[in-house]
Amino acid sequence: MRDQRSAEVVSDLRWIPDVIVNGNYTKLDSEALEVARRLRATDTQVRTIFGTIKRLESMRNESDLKRELALLRPRLAYTAARHDGLNELSEIVTKASKLAEEKPSERTQRLVDLMEAILCYTKTKVEKRR
């Protein structure tokens, strides 16, 4: 069952290059909303991941940025393995970070923006439940 769900998630990630490579912010907005609706992670879990990604903005050295983008993936895989509900977000950030790593100075901001949008929509979803 888990393998089948993973295959569904992976096939659903075709929009990521349009956002990260092409900078399609309309697509970023609509997909972030859909991800937030499906996400089973807590607000705190999403905020923690966002904080890690947000720190990438302050990095100026491209080799350091590439290293941090590469290390983001195993860190996120570890977090996803420890907490239910983070698998889809892990898949999204993994694919997006690989694309950002190709041209970090151009694409890292788009990764940060995507994660921020997901966080904002997740927070909105949590507030509506209260």
Secondary structure in CASP SS format (residue, H / E / C, confidence):
PFRMAT SS
TARGET T0000
AUTHOR 0000-0000-0000
METHOD secondary structure of the structure
MODEL  1
M C 1.00
R H 1.00
D H 1.00
Q H 1.00
R H 1.00
S H 1.00
A H 1.00
E H 1.00
V H 1.00
V H 1.00
S H 1.00
D C 1.00
L C 1.00
R C 1.00
W C 1.00
I H 1.00
P H 1.00
D H 1.00
V H 1.00
I H 1.00
V C 1.00
N C 1.00
G C 1.00
N C 1.00
Y H 1.00
T H 1.00
K H 1.00
L H 1.00
D H 1.00
S H 1.00
E H 1.00
A H 1.00
L H 1.00
E H 1.00
V H 1.00
A H 1.00
R H 1.00
R H 1.00
L C 1.00
R C 1.00
A C 1.00
T C 1.00
D H 1.00
T H 1.00
Q H 1.00
V H 1.00
R H 1.00
T H 1.00
I H 1.00
F H 1.00
G H 1.00
T H 1.00
I H 1.00
K H 1.00
R H 1.00
L H 1.00
E H 1.00
S H 1.00
M C 1.00
R C 1.00
N C 1.00
E H 1.00
S H 1.00
D H 1.00
L H 1.00
K H 1.00
R H 1.00
E H 1.00
L H 1.00
A H 1.00
L H 1.00
L H 1.00
R H 1.00
P H 1.00
R H 1.00
L H 1.00
A H 1.00
Y H 1.00
T H 1.00
A H 1.00
A H 1.00
R H 1.00
H C 1.00
D C 1.00
G C 1.00
L C 1.00
N H 1.00
E H 1.00
L H 1.00
S H 1.00
E H 1.00
I H 1.00
V H 1.00
T H 1.00
K H 1.00
A H 1.00
S H 1.00
K H 1.00
L H 1.00
A H 1.00
E H 1.00
E H 1.00
K C 1.00
P H 1.00
S H 1.00
E H 1.00
R H 1.00
T H 1.00
Q H 1.00
R H 1.00
L H 1.00
V H 1.00
D H 1.00
L H 1.00
M H 1.00
E H 1.00
A H 1.00
I H 1.00
L H 1.00
C H 1.00
Y H 1.00
T H 1.00
K H 1.00
T H 1.00
K H 1.00
V H 1.00
E H 1.00
K H 1.00
R H 1.00
R C 1.00
END
